[in-house]
Amino acid sequence: MHTRQHHRSGFTIVELMMAVSISAFVLTSVYASLLSLAKGSEGMINYSEMNNQTRRALEMLGRDARMARDVEIATTTQVMLEREIGGTVYDILYAYVPQTGTFSRTVFEDDDETDPSDKTVASIDGARTTFLYNVETLDLKYYNFRQNETSNPTEVKHVQIEGALERRVINLRNTNYIISARFMMRNKDVTN
């Protein structure tokens, strides 16, 4: 008599466990790589956006400061400049609000009899613009003609801004620093 041998094809439990272990290792490695790529990509996007925001804010503040005829407010968080735009005189307020982490520019109708805090927003394009978001710190400093620090608006000849923006994405922190940009007021007459 002839006996038949039954051959079963398939995997043993050891082979299955090895295949699952290898697959888990490969999938974990792929996931970690994708997460790292996403972090890097998002970090570059954030840094680029913060850099563009900072550059735009500095360009506007620089242009307004260089063209300013007078300074009405000069604090560590606000500066109000008087400047002519298109033949009309406006007051331009740059303000840092720590509670919201924003730095904005607001154009007001100039009225020498009105207290600066009671002025109304001008009806020109771009009358109110928020330039910077996620601002961690921002400090405005003022210098007179002899480069001495001052807080008296009538003595101000230079405006300096320093600050830091910060964004967090997927446990990654991006920081962009505004390092000592100083602008001279060319149109403002000072005696000090």
Secondary structure as UniProt FT lines:
FT   HELIX           13..67
FT   STRAND          70..74
FT   STRAND          78..85
FT   TURN            86..87
FT   STRAND          88..97
FT   TURN            98..101
FT   STRAND          102..109
FT   TURN            112..113
FT   HELIX           116..118
FT   TURN            125..126
FT   STRAND          128..132
FT   STRAND          135..143
FT   TURN            145..146
FT   TURN            153..155
FT   STRAND          158..169
FT   TURN            170..171
FT   STRAND          172..184
FT   TURN            186..187
//
